[in-house]
């Protein structure tokens, strides 16, 4: 079983949510509406949706959201939030690679929050193929990652720590395994007397590799950005927002 099947539970899940900035999320939502060229009542696929950080505000704008995530806790939270506001939002709980989706249906899809690095190469191709099949011809896809090779290696740190929210400390010990092409990180979350340690693997791809895999999935890269302001991505930039279109 892959690490992400059980990671988003308890303290790590709470830490991830506390670390999100609402203003930045609002900027990302505006960015999605713009670059995905969303039209009123468009059907939108949120891949690895979490607790709906982007899906809920998009549904409030009238778009029809279908959200897929593996975390039972996040999915239940998202369902309850959508039901409370009677939003046009459907939640599917499960592994995205195993989730049946109608083909050629969605004019737009996105995968934000740095979850674009969970899969080894064979599974990554299957992941992108799943998105490619679900998109309608001319449909657009946006992905975000901080694990691109051009971003990671110029700034690689073996150890780091940071406060999360008001009461959680997050410590990370990282090792890059070049033969396997992933970073193995031992993460420790501390809140008072509570301590949780998890091990994760995040796979590192070059932009050229991602572009080739997207092409194999029927998706052509249109633009690559390093910021929500639309700055072009260059070597050493800490994050990538990638926009692709279904051929």
C-alpha positions as CSV (number, residue, x, y, z in Angstrom):
1,X,0.0,0.0,0.0
2,X,1.4,3.4,-1.0
3,X,2.2,5.9,1.8
4,X,-0.5,8.4,0.7
5,X,-3.3,5.8,1.5
6,X,-2.8,6.4,5.2
7,X,-0.9,9.7,5.5
8,X,-3.8,12.2,5.5
9,X,-5.2,11.2,8.9
10,X,-4.9,12.8,12.4
11,X,-2.1,15.3,13.1
12,X,-0.5,15.4,9.6
13,X,-3.9,16.1,8.2
14,X,-4.6,18.9,10.7
15,X,-1.2,20.4,10.1
16,X,-1.7,20.5,6.3
17,X,-5.0,22.3,6.7
18,X,-3.6,24.8,9.3
19,X,-0.6,25.6,6.9
20,X,-2.9,26.9,4.1
21,X,-3.3,30.6,3.6
22,X,-6.9,31.7,2.7
23,X,-5.7,34.7,0.7
24,X,-3.4,32.6,-1.4
25,X,-6.2,30.1,-2.0
26,X,-8.4,32.9,-3.3
27,X,-5.6,33.9,-5.7
28,X,-5.3,30.3,-6.9
29,X,-9.1,30.1,-7.5
30,X,-9.0,33.3,-9.6
31,X,-6.0,31.8,-11.4
32,X,-8.0,28.6,-12.2
33,X,-11.0,30.5,-13.5
34,X,-8.7,32.5,-15.7
35,X,-6.4,29.9,-17.3
36,X,-8.9,27.1,-17.4
37,X,-11.2,29.6,-19.2
38,X,-14.2,28.4,-17.2
39,X,-17.6,29.2,-18.5
40,X,-20.8,29.4,-16.4
41,X,-21.9,26.0,-15.0
42,X,-18.9,24.2,-16.5
43,X,-18.2,20.7,-15.1
44,X,-14.8,20.8,-13.3
45,X,-12.7,17.8,-12.0
46,X,-10.7,18.4,-8.8
47,X,-8.1,15.7,-8.6
48,X,-6.9,14.9,-5.1
49,X,-9.3,17.5,-3.7
50,X,-8.5,17.3,0.0
51,X,-11.0,19.1,2.1
52,X,-12.1,21.3,-0.8
53,X,-9.8,24.3,-0.5
54,X,-10.4,25.1,-4.1
55,X,-13.5,23.1,-4.9
56,X,-15.8,24.9,-2.4
57,X,-15.1,28.5,-3.6
58,X,-15.4,27.3,-7.2
59,X,-18.8,25.6,-6.4
60,X,-19.9,28.9,-4.8
61,X,-19.2,30.6,-8.1
62,X,-21.6,28.2,-9.8
63,X,-19.3,25.6,-11.4
64,X,-20.2,21.9,-11.1
65,X,-17.4,20.2,-9.1
66,X,-16.6,16.5,-9.0
67,X,-13.9,15.9,-6.4
68,X,-11.8,12.8,-5.9
69,X,-9.6,12.2,-2.8
70,X,-8.4,9.2,-0.9
71,X,-8.8,10.6,2.6
72,X,-12.0,9.5,4.3
73,X,-11.7,12.3,6.8
74,X,-11.2,15.0,4.1
75,X,-14.0,13.6,2.0
76,X,-16.5,13.6,4.8
77,X,-15.6,17.1,5.8
78,X,-16.0,18.2,2.2
79,X,-19.4,16.5,1.8
80,X,-20.7,18.1,4.9
81,X,-19.5,21.6,3.9
82,X,-21.1,21.2,0.4
83,X,-24.4,19.9,1.9
84,X,-24.6,22.7,4.4
85,X,-24.4,25.3,1.6
86,X,-26.3,23.2,-1.0
87,X,-23.4,23.5,-3.4
88,X,-23.2,21.7,-6.8
89,X,-20.4,19.5,-5.7
90,X,-20.0,15.7,-5.7
91,X,-17.3,13.8,-3.7
92,X,-15.8,10.5,-4.7
93,X,-13.7,8.9,-1.9
94,X,-11.0,6.5,-3.2
95,X,-7.7,6.1,-5.0
96,X,-7.8,8.3,-8.1
97,X,-6.0,5.6,-10.1
98,X,-8.9,3.2,-9.3
99,X,-11.8,5.7,-9.6
100,X,-14.0,5.2,-12.7
101,X,-14.7,8.5,-14.4
102,X,-16.9,9.2,-17.5
103,X,-14.7,9.7,-20.6
104,X,-14.5,13.0,-22.6
105,X,-16.7,14.8,-20.1
106,X,-14.9,17.6,-18.3
107,X,-13.9,20.9,-20.0
108,X,-11.5,21.5,-17.1
109,X,-9.5,19.7,-14.4
110,X,-6.8,20.6,-11.9
111,X,-4.5,19.1,-9.3
112,X,-3.1,21.7,-6.9
113,X,-1.5,21.5,-3.5
114,X,1.8,19.7,-4.4
115,X,0.1,16.3,-4.7
116,X,1.4,16.0,-8.2
117,X,4.5,14.1,-6.9
118,X,3.0,11.1,-5.2
119,X,3.4,8.6,-8.0
120,X,6.4,6.7,-9.5
121,X,6.8,6.9,-13.3
122,X,4.6,4.1,-14.3
123,X,1.8,5.2,-12.0
124,X,2.3,8.8,-13.0
125,X,1.6,7.9,-16.6
126,X,-1.5,6.1,-15.6
127,X,-2.5,9.1,-13.5
128,X,-2.1,11.5,-16.4
129,X,-3.9,9.0,-18.7
130,X,-6.8,9.0,-16.4
131,X,-7.0,12.8,-16.6
132,X,-6.6,12.8,-20.3
133,X,-9.5,10.4,-20.8
134,X,-11.8,12.4,-18.5
135,X,-11.2,15.7,-20.3
136,X,-13.4,16.7,-23.2
137,X,-11.6,17.6,-26.5
138,X,-10.1,21.1,-25.9
139,X,-10.4,20.6,-22.2
140,X,-7.7,22.3,-20.0
141,X,-5.7,20.9,-17.1
142,X,-3.7,22.8,-14.4
143,X,-1.1,21.1,-12.2
144,X,0.9,22.5,-9.4
145,X,4.1,21.1,-7.9
146,X,7.1,22.1,-5.8
147,X,8.9,18.8,-6.6
148,X,10.1,19.5,-10.1
149,X,13.8,18.7,-10.5
150,X,14.5,22.2,-11.6
151,X,13.0,23.4,-8.4
152,X,14.2,20.8,-5.9
153,X,17.9,20.3,-6.6
154,X,19.1,24.0,-6.5
155,X,17.6,24.3,-3.0
156,X,17.8,20.8,-1.6
157,X,17.9,20.5,2.2
158,X,18.5,17.3,4.2
159,X,16.8,18.7,7.3
160,X,14.2,21.4,7.9
161,X,11.7,22.5,10.4
162,X,8.9,25.0,10.6
163,X,5.9,26.0,12.8
164,X,2.5,25.2,11.4
165,X,-0.4,27.2,12.6
166,X,-0.4,28.2,16.2
167,X,0.6,25.0,18.0
168,X,2.2,22.4,15.6
169,X,5.9,22.0,14.9
170,X,6.9,20.2,11.7
171,X,10.3,18.6,11.2
172,X,11.6,16.9,8.1
173,X,14.6,14.7,7.3
174,X,15.1,14.2,3.6
175,X,17.2,11.9,1.4
176,X,17.3,11.8,-2.4
177,X,17.6,8.3,-3.9
178,X,18.9,8.9,-7.4
179,X,18.4,5.4,-8.8
180,X,14.7,5.4,-7.8
181,X,14.2,9.1,-8.5
182,X,12.4,10.0,-5.3
183,X,13.0,11.9,-2.1
184,X,12.3,9.9,1.0
185,X,11.3,12.1,3.9
186,X,10.8,11.3,7.6
187,X,8.3,13.8,8.9
188,X,7.6,14.4,12.6
189,X,4.6,16.5,13.8
190,X,4.6,17.7,17.4
191,X,1.8,19.4,19.3
192,X,2.4,19.5,23.0
193,X,2.8,15.9,24.2
194,X,1.4,14.6,20.9
195,X,3.9,13.3,18.4
196,X,3.3,11.6,15.0
197,X,6.0,10.4,12.6
198,X,5.3,9.4,9.0
199,X,7.6,8.5,6.0
200,X,6.7,9.7,2.6
201,X,8.1,9.4,-0.9
202,X,7.9,12.2,-3.4
203,X,9.0,11.5,-7.0
204,X,11.0,14.1,-8.8
205,X,10.6,14.7,-12.6
206,X,12.1,17.2,-14.9
207,X,9.8,19.5,-16.8
208,X,10.8,17.7,-20.0
209,X,9.7,14.3,-18.6
210,X,6.4,15.7,-17.5
211,X,5.8,17.3,-20.9
212,X,6.5,13.9,-22.6
213,X,4.2,12.0,-20.2
214,X,1.4,14.6,-20.7
215,X,1.9,14.3,-24.5
216,X,1.5,10.5,-24.2
217,X,-1.8,11.1,-22.3
218,X,-3.1,13.3,-25.1
219,X,-2.3,16.6,-23.3
220,X,-0.1,19.4,-24.8
221,X,1.6,21.9,-22.5
222,X,0.6,25.4,-23.3
223,X,2.4,27.4,-20.6
224,X,4.4,27.0,-17.5
225,X,4.3,29.6,-14.7
226,X,6.4,30.1,-11.5
227,X,3.7,32.3,-9.9
228,X,0.0,33.2,-9.9
229,X,1.0,36.5,-11.6
230,X,2.0,34.5,-14.7
231,X,5.8,34.8,-14.5
232,X,7.4,32.2,-16.8
233,X,9.0,29.2,-15.0
234,X,12.8,29.1,-15.1
235,X,15.5,27.1,-13.4
236,X,15.6,27.5,-9.6
237,X,12.0,28.7,-9.3
238,X,10.4,27.1,-6.2
239,X,7.2,26.0,-7.8
240,X,5.5,25.3,-11.1
241,X,2.0,25.9,-12.3
242,X,1.6,24.0,-15.6
243,X,-1.3,24.5,-18.0
244,X,-2.0,21.8,-20.7
245,X,-4.8,21.2,-23.2
246,X,-6.3,18.0,-24.5
247,X,-5.5,17.6,-28.2
